[in-house]
Every structure is written in C-alpha cells, then in structure tokens.
Amino acid sequence: MVVHLHKLVNRYKTKEYK
C-alpha cells in the first residue's frame, strides 16, 4: 500500500521537477 502511494507521489514529483 505504501509503495503504491510512494510511486504515485514520485510520478507527481517527477512531473513537477521536469
């Protein structure tokens, strides 16, 4: 469950980072 959330946040952060 935590991993799923972490991946989702990572994708969101990556989008903002780019």
Secondary structure, DSSP 8 states (H G I E B T S, - for coil): -HHHHHHHHHHHHHHHH-
